[in-house]
Amino acid sequence: MEVRWIRDDLSETVHHYRNGEDLYGEQMGAYAGRTELVRDGLSDGILDLRITGLRPSDDGQYVCIVKDGDAYDEATVHLVVSGQWLD
């Protein structure tokens, strides 16, 4: 099974997971060390992406692409980042 989260507007990889391993080599530098595929629900088809250290630039559309053998599906999620930012 392969799960890839990408930024819709940039078409760049935010997180890539394949056959039980996180593949960080293709990840956008802006997300390095900040993402994790939550595995608790994988067997139930729950493919949540956790992003830590949220930034205003994380706001936007993300696409989750899933491939499993010949099966393929995708879903789009819009993340809204709001709050007070301290410099």
N, CA, C and O atoms as CSV, one atom per row, in Angstrom:
chain,resi,resn,atom,element,x,y,z
A,1,MET,N,N,0.838,-1.177,0.000
A,1,MET,CA,C,0.000,0.000,0.000
A,1,MET,C,C,0.886,1.245,0.000
A,1,MET,O,O,1.923,1.286,0.662
A,2,GLU,N,N,0.459,2.252,-0.753
A,2,GLU,CA,C,1.193,3.509,-0.843
A,2,GLU,C,C,0.246,4.671,-0.573
A,2,GLU,O,O,-0.846,4.741,-1.137
A,3,VAL,N,N,0.675,5.580,0.293
A,3,VAL,CA,C,-0.095,6.783,0.616
A,3,VAL,C,C,0.820,7.981,0.402
A,3,VAL,O,O,1.926,8.041,0.939
A,4,ARG,N,N,0.341,8.927,-0.386
A,4,ARG,CA,C,1.129,10.138,-0.631
A,4,ARG,C,C,0.233,11.350,-0.395
A,4,ARG,O,O,-0.832,11.481,-0.998
A,5,TRP,N,N,0.686,12.228,0.490
A,5,TRP,CA,C,0.017,13.514,0.716
A,5,TRP,C,C,0.816,14.573,-0.040
A,5,TRP,O,O,2.033,14.668,0.118
A,6,ILE,N,N,0.128,15.370,-0.862
A,6,ILE,CA,C,0.800,16.435,-1.605
A,6,ILE,C,C,0.072,17.753,-1.398
A,6,ILE,O,O,-1.110,17.780,-1.057
A,7,ARG,N,N,0.807,18.858,-1.613
A,7,ARG,CA,C,0.184,20.183,-1.634
A,7,ARG,C,C,-0.433,20.350,-3.005
A,7,ARG,O,O,0.264,20.255,-4.015
A,8,ASP,N,N,-1.719,20.594,-3.053
A,8,ASP,CA,C,-2.452,20.652,-4.308
A,8,ASP,C,C,-1.916,21.739,-5.232
A,8,ASP,O,O,-1.755,21.511,-6.431
A,9,ASP,N,N,-1.641,22.917,-4.684
A,9,ASP,CA,C,-1.199,24.038,-5.519
A,9,ASP,C,C,0.257,23.898,-5.975
A,9,ASP,O,O,0.639,24.473,-6.995
A,10,LEU,N,N,1.062,23.153,-5.243
A,10,LEU,CA,C,2.484,23.021,-5.562
A,10,LEU,C,C,2.831,21.683,-6.212
A,10,LEU,O,O,3.890,21.544,-6.823
A,11,SER,N,N,1.943,20.703,-6.080
A,11,SER,CA,C,2.175,19.338,-6.569
A,11,SER,C,C,3.482,18.758,-6.025
A,11,SER,O,O,4.183,18.021,-6.719
A,12,GLU,N,N,3.795,19.100,-4.787
A,12,GLU,CA,C,5.003,18.577,-4.151
A,12,GLU,C,C,4.618,17.712,-2.954
A,12,GLU,O,O,3.586,17.938,-2.322
A,13,THR,N,N,5.447,16.730,-2.651
A,13,THR,CA,C,5.159,15.757,-1.605
A,13,THR,C,C,5.336,16.357,-0.214
A,13,THR,O,O,6.374,16.932,0.113
A,14,VAL,N,N,4.282,16.202,0.594
A,14,VAL,CA,C,4.310,16.594,2.000
A,14,VAL,C,C,4.709,15.383,2.842
A,14,VAL,O,O,5.505,15.499,3.774
A,15,HIS,N,N,4.146,14.217,2.501
A,15,HIS,CA,C,4.490,12.978,3.206
A,15,HIS,C,C,4.251,11.800,2.275
A,15,HIS,O,O,3.276,11.778,1.524
A,16,HIS,N,N,5.154,10.813,2.330
A,16,HIS,CA,C,5.056,9.625,1.482
A,16,HIS,C,C,5.260,8.389,2.351
A,16,HIS,O,O,6.238,8.286,3.091
A,17,TYR,N,N,4.327,7.465,2.249
A,17,TYR,CA,C,4.353,6.222,3.023
A,17,TYR,C,C,4.142,5.059,2.049
A,17,TYR,O,O,3.211,5.083,1.245
A,18,ARG,N,N,5.001,4.048,2.122
A,18,ARG,CA,C,4.836,2.894,1.236
A,18,ARG,C,C,5.292,1.628,1.950
A,18,ARG,O,O,6.380,1.571,2.521
A,19,ASN,N,N,4.428,0.614,1.901
A,19,ASN,CA,C,4.749,-0.713,2.450
A,19,ASN,C,C,5.294,-0.660,3.874
A,19,ASN,O,O,6.282,-1.319,4.198
A,20,GLY,N,N,4.640,0.130,4.715
A,20,GLY,CA,C,5.004,0.184,6.122
A,20,GLY,C,C,6.140,1.126,6.478
A,20,GLY,O,O,6.569,1.167,7.632
A,21,GLU,N,N,6.639,1.891,5.499
A,21,GLU,CA,C,7.757,2.800,5.775
A,21,GLU,C,C,7.435,4.224,5.339
A,21,GLU,O,O,6.800,4.448,4.309
A,22,ASP,N,N,7.884,5.172,6.138
A,22,ASP,CA,C,7.813,6.584,5.761
A,22,ASP,C,C,9.022,6.884,4.886
A,22,ASP,O,O,10.151,6.554,5.248
A,23,LEU,N,N,8.789,7.506,3.742
A,23,LEU,CA,C,9.867,7.827,2.802
A,23,LEU,C,C,10.052,9.348,2.793
A,23,LEU,O,O,9.286,10.069,2.154
A,24,TYR,N,N,11.050,9.815,3.489
A,24,TYR,CA,C,11.251,11.254,3.646
A,24,TYR,C,C,12.104,11.875,2.544
A,24,TYR,O,O,12.222,13.099,2.487
A,25,GLY,N,N,12.690,11.087,1.686
A,25,GLY,CA,C,13.588,11.594,0.655
A,25,GLY,C,C,12.930,12.520,-0.359
A,25,GLY,O,O,13.597,13.385,-0.925
A,26,GLU,N,N,11.627,12.352,-0.599
A,26,GLU,CA,C,10.914,13.167,-1.587
A,26,GLU,C,C,10.154,14.330,-0.949
A,26,GLU,O,O,9.507,15.111,-1.646
A,27,GLN,N,N,10.233,14.437,0.345
A,27,GLN,CA,C,9.443,15.419,1.084
A,27,GLN,C,C,9.934,16.848,0.859
A,27,GLN,O,O,11.136,17.104,0.800
A,28,MET,N,N,8.978,17.776,0.735
A,28,MET,CA,C,9.319,19.199,0.651
A,28,MET,C,C,10.107,19.593,1.895
A,28,MET,O,O,9.787,19.154,3.000
A,29,GLY,N,N,11.122,20.409,1.719
A,29,GLY,CA,C,11.944,20.852,2.833
A,29,GLY,C,C,11.157,21.552,3.927
A,29,GLY,O,O,11.504,21.451,5.104
A,30,ALA,N,N,10.104,22.260,3.550
A,30,ALA,CA,C,9.294,23.001,4.524
A,30,ALA,C,C,8.589,22.079,5.521
A,30,ALA,O,O,8.168,22.526,6.588
A,31,TYR,N,N,8.459,20.800,5.179
A,31,TYR,CA,C,7.764,19.852,6.058
A,31,TYR,C,C,8.712,18.865,6.736
A,31,TYR,O,O,8.262,17.992,7.478
A,32,ALA,N,N,9.992,18.991,6.497
A,32,ALA,CA,C,10.972,18.055,7.059
A,32,ALA,C,C,10.864,18.001,8.582
A,32,ALA,O,O,10.926,19.027,9.260
A,33,GLY,N,N,10.703,16.798,9.099
A,33,GLY,CA,C,10.624,16.593,10.541
A,33,GLY,C,C,9.318,17.019,11.177
A,33,GLY,O,O,9.207,17.029,12.403
A,34,ARG,N,N,8.317,17.374,10.367
A,34,ARG,CA,C,7.050,17.880,10.927
A,34,ARG,C,C,5.839,17.034,10.585
A,34,ARG,O,O,4.737,17.370,11.016
A,35,THR,N,N,5.988,15.942,9.824
A,35,THR,CA,C,4.826,15.163,9.417
A,35,THR,C,C,4.908,13.723,9.890
A,35,THR,O,O,5.985,13.168,10.110
A,36,GLU,N,N,3.719,13.138,10.037
A,36,GLU,CA,C,3.616,11.742,10.444
A,36,GLU,C,C,2.281,11.212,9.949
A,36,GLU,O,O,1.248,11.855,10.136
A,37,LEU,N,N,2.294,10.040,9.316
A,37,LEU,CA,C,1.059,9.374,8.960
A,37,LEU,C,C,0.596,8.623,10.199
A,37,LEU,O,O,1.309,7.755,10.704
A,38,VAL,N,N,-0.592,8.951,10.690
A,38,VAL,CA,C,-1.117,8.321,11.898
A,38,VAL,C,C,-1.562,6.908,11.520
A,38,VAL,O,O,-2.491,6.742,10.729
A,39,ARG,N,N,-0.919,5.915,12.069
A,39,ARG,CA,C,-1.124,4.527,11.630
A,39,ARG,C,C,-2.218,3.781,12.383
A,39,ARG,O,O,-2.575,2.668,11.996
A,40,ASP,N,N,-2.751,4.358,13.435
A,40,ASP,CA,C,-3.758,3.668,14.241
A,40,ASP,C,C,-4.952,3.201,13.406
A,40,ASP,O,O,-5.517,2.142,13.678
A,41,GLY,N,N,-5.335,3.969,12.407
A,41,GLY,CA,C,-6.537,3.638,11.644
A,41,GLY,C,C,-6.280,3.109,10.250
A,41,GLY,O,O,-7.218,2.974,9.465
A,42,LEU,N,N,-5.027,2.803,9.918
A,42,LEU,CA,C,-4.704,2.362,8.556
A,42,LEU,C,C,-5.547,1.173,8.112
A,42,LEU,O,O,-6.038,1.159,6.983
A,43,SER,N,N,-5.723,0.183,8.967
A,43,SER,CA,C,-6.480,-1.010,8.577
A,43,SER,C,C,-7.953,-0.691,8.322
A,43,SER,O,O,-8.650,-1.455,7.655
A,44,ASP,N,N,-8.426,0.442,8.857
A,44,ASP,CA,C,-9.810,0.870,8.636
A,44,ASP,C,C,-9.922,1.916,7.534
A,44,ASP,O,O,-11.003,2.454,7.294
A,45,GLY,N,N,-8.809,2.205,6.865
A,45,GLY,CA,C,-8.830,3.183,5.782
A,45,GLY,C,C,-8.731,4.624,6.245
A,45,GLY,O,O,-9.035,5.540,5.482
A,46,ILE,N,N,-8.309,4.838,7.482
A,46,ILE,CA,C,-8.138,6.194,8.013
A,46,ILE,C,C,-6.686,6.588,7.787
A,46,ILE,O,O,-5.775,5.965,8.332
A,47,LEU,N,N,-6.473,7.624,6.982
A,47,LEU,CA,C,-5.135,7.994,6.537
A,47,LEU,C,C,-4.771,9.407,6.988
A,47,LEU,O,O,-4.306,10.222,6.191
A,48,ASP,N,N,-4.985,9.687,8.267
A,48,ASP,CA,C,-4.740,11.019,8.818
A,48,ASP,C,C,-3.260,11.381,8.748
A,48,ASP,O,O,-2.381,10.565,9.022
A,49,LEU,N,N,-3.020,12.628,8.373
A,49,LEU,CA,C,-1.670,13.183,8.370
A,49,LEU,C,C,-1.564,14.169,9.517
A,49,LEU,O,O,-2.382,15.080,9.639
A,50,ARG,N,N,-0.554,13.987,10.361
A,50,ARG,CA,C,-0.317,14.920,11.469
A,50,ARG,C,C,0.825,15.839,11.055
A,50,ARG,O,O,1.897,15.381,10.659
A,51,ILE,N,N,0.577,17.148,11.152
A,51,ILE,CA,C,1.604,18.156,10.878
A,51,ILE,C,C,1.844,18.899,12.184
A,51,ILE,O,O,0.914,19.476,12.749
A,52,THR,N,N,3.063,18.892,12.663
A,52,THR,CA,C,3.388,19.591,13.902
A,52,THR,C,C,4.030,20.934,13.570
A,52,THR,O,O,4.490,21.157,12.450
A,53,GLY,N,N,4.053,21.814,14.549
A,53,GLY,CA,C,4.660,23.128,14.358
A,53,GLY,C,C,3.991,23.900,13.236
A,53,GLY,O,O,4.662,24.458,12.368
A,54,LEU,N,N,2.648,23.932,13.258
A,54,LEU,CA,C,1.909,24.584,12.168
A,54,LEU,C,C,2.372,26.010,11.925
A,54,LEU,O,O,2.719,26.743,12.851
A,55,ARG,N,N,2.365,26.378,10.661
A,55,ARG,CA,C,2.769,27.710,10.207
A,55,ARG,C,C,1.669,28.269,9.313
A,55,ARG,O,O,0.904,27.506,8.722
A,56,PRO,N,N,1.583,29.574,9.210
A,56,PRO,CA,C,0.586,30.148,8.289
A,56,PRO,C,C,0.742,29.613,6.865
A,56,PRO,O,O,-0.253,29.479,6.153
A,57,SER,N,N,1.950,29.309,6.443
A,57,SER,CA,C,2.179,28.806,5.083
A,57,SER,C,C,1.636,27.388,4.878
A,57,SER,O,O,1.551,26.928,3.739
A,58,ASP,N,N,1.268,26.689,5.953
A,58,ASP,CA,C,0.684,25.352,5.830
A,58,ASP,C,C,-0.774,25.401,5.387
A,58,ASP,O,O,-1.334,24.386,4.971
A,59,ASP,N,N,-1.382,26.562,5.475
A,59,ASP,CA,C,-2.775,26.758,5.075
A,59,ASP,C,C,-2.943,26.399,3.588
A,59,ASP,O,O,-2.114,26.778,2.760
A,60,GLY,N,N,-4.002,25.679,3.260
A,60,GLY,CA,C,-4.265,25.390,1.855
A,60,GLY,C,C,-4.798,23.994,1.621
A,60,GLY,O,O,-5.147,23.277,2.559
A,61,GLN,N,N,-4.854,23.615,0.344
A,61,GLN,CA,C,-5.392,22.314,-0.044
A,61,GLN,C,C,-4.307,21.249,-0.104
A,61,GLN,O,O,-3.198,21.480,-0.586
A,62,TYR,N,N,-4.667,20.076,0.401
A,62,TYR,CA,C,-3.813,18.900,0.377
A,62,TYR,C,C,-4.582,17.773,-0.310
A,62,TYR,O,O,-5.798,17.655,-0.155
A,63,VAL,N,N,-3.873,16.960,-1.058
A,63,VAL,CA,C,-4.479,15.805,-1.712
A,63,VAL,C,C,-3.824,14.549,-1.160
A,63,VAL,O,O,-2.598,14.451,-1.093
A,64,CYS,N,N,-4.653,13.589,-0.765
A,64,CYS,CA,C,-4.191,12.294,-0.311
A,64,CYS,C,C,-4.430,11.300,-1.440
A,64,CYS,O,O,-5.566,11.111,-1.875
A,65,ILE,N,N,-3.367,10.668,-1.912
A,65,ILE,CA,C,-3.440,9.693,-3.000
A,65,ILE,C,C,-3.092,8.328,-2.425
A,65,ILE,O,O,-2.060,8.158,-1.775
A,66,VAL,N,N,-3.965,7.357,-2.674
A,66,VAL,CA,C,-3.774,6.010,-2.148
A,66,VAL,C,C,-3.732,5.018,-3.303
A,66,VAL,O,O,-4.599,5.022,-4.178
A,67,LYS,N,N,-2.705,4.167,-3.289
A,67,LYS,CA,C,-2.588,3.085,-4.269
A,67,LYS,C,C,-2.399,1.785,-3.509
A,67,LYS,O,O,-1.584,1.701,-2.590
A,68,ASP,N,N,-3.149,0.788,-3.897
A,68,ASP,CA,C,-3.020,-0.535,-3.291
A,68,ASP,C,C,-3.247,-1.555,-4.396
A,68,ASP,O,O,-4.385,-1.826,-4.778
A,69,GLY,N,N,-2.167,-2.112,-4.902
A,69,GLY,CA,C,-2.274,-3.004,-6.050
A,69,GLY,C,C,-2.779,-2.217,-7.249
A,69,GLY,O,O,-2.178,-1.215,-7.636
A,70,ASP,N,N,-3.876,-2.665,-7.836
A,70,ASP,CA,C,-4.474,-1.972,-8.973
A,70,ASP,C,C,-5.471,-0.893,-8.542
A,70,ASP,O,O,-5.941,-0.119,-9.376
A,71,ALA,N,N,-5.793,-0.835,-7.258
A,71,ALA,CA,C,-6.771,0.145,-6.755
A,71,ALA,C,C,-6.109,1.503,-6.547
A,71,ALA,O,O,-4.945,1.595,-6.156
A,72,TYR,N,N,-6.885,2.556,-6.819
A,72,TYR,CA,C,-6.389,3.931,-6.692
A,72,TYR,C,C,-7.545,4.798,-6.224
A,72,TYR,O,O,-8.674,4.643,-6.691
A,73,ASP,N,N,-7.267,5.707,-5.306
A,73,ASP,CA,C,-8.280,6.670,-4.882
A,73,ASP,C,C,-7.564,7.920,-4.386
A,73,ASP,O,O,-6.381,7.880,-4.050
A,74,GLU,N,N,-8.288,9.012,-4.346
A,74,GLU,CA,C,-7.723,10.243,-3.804
A,74,GLU,C,C,-8.818,11.072,-3.156
A,74,GLU,O,O,-10.000,10.945,-3.479
A,75,ALA,N,N,-8.395,11.918,-2.240
A,75,ALA,CA,C,-9.303,12.821,-1.530
A,75,ALA,C,C,-8.584,14.147,-1.319
A,75,ALA,O,O,-7.362,14.194,-1.177
A,76,THR,N,N,-9.361,15.216,-1.300
A,76,THR,CA,C,-8.818,16.556,-1.093
A,76,THR,C,C,-9.291,17.088,0.252
A,76,THR,O,O,-10.458,16.949,0.617
A,77,VAL,N,N,-8.362,17.699,0.980
A,77,VAL,CA,C,-8.650,18.284,2.292
A,77,VAL,C,C,-8.164,19.722,2.275
A,77,VAL,O,O,-7.083,20.015,1.763
A,78,HIS,N,N,-8.971,20.624,2.840
A,78,HIS,CA,C,-8.539,22.022,2.943
A,78,HIS,C,C,-8.213,22.307,4.409
A,78,HIS,O,O,-9.079,22.213,5.278
A,79,LEU,N,N,-6.968,22.653,4.667
A,79,LEU,CA,C,-6.505,22.978,6.017
A,79,LEU,C,C,-6.532,24.487,6.194
A,79,LEU,O,O,-5.964,25.231,5.394
A,80,VAL,N,N,-7.200,24.925,7.254
A,80,VAL,CA,C,-7.242,26.352,7.593
A,80,VAL,C,C,-6.413,26.541,8.859
A,80,VAL,O,O,-6.721,25.970,9.905
A,81,VAL,N,N,-5.370,27.339,8.755
A,81,VAL,CA,C,-4.507,27.638,9.899
A,81,VAL,C,C,-4.857,29.047,10.360
A,81,VAL,O,O,-4.744,30.010,9.601
A,82,SER,N,N,-5.285,29.152,11.617
A,82,SER,CA,C,-5.623,30.473,12.137
A,82,SER,C,C,-5.142,30.561,13.582
A,82,SER,O,O,-4.911,29.545,14.236
A,83,GLY,N,N,-4.999,31.765,14.058
A,83,GLY,CA,C,-4.550,31.967,15.428
A,83,GLY,C,C,-3.581,33.134,15.491
A,83,GLY,O,O,-3.340,33.826,14.501
A,84,GLN,N,N,-3.045,33.329,16.654
A,84,GLN,CA,C,-2.080,34.392,16.864
A,84,GLN,C,C,-0.677,33.819,16.700
A,84,GLN,O,O,-0.361,32.755,17.231
A,85,TRP,N,N,0.150,34.536,15.962
A,85,TRP,CA,C,1.518,34.075,15.716
A,85,TRP,C,C,2.481,35.012,16.416
A,85,TRP,O,O,2.408,36.231,16.261
A,86,LEU,N,N,3.371,34.437,17.177
A,86,LEU,CA,C,4.371,35.220,17.895
A,86,LEU,C,C,5.710,35.046,17.204
A,86,LEU,O,O,6.097,33.927,16.868
A,87,ASP,N,N,6.406,36.124,16.995
A,87,ASP,CA,C,7.734,36.043,16.373
A,87,ASP,C,C,8.805,36.004,17.429
A,87,ASP,O,O,9.990,35.936,17.103
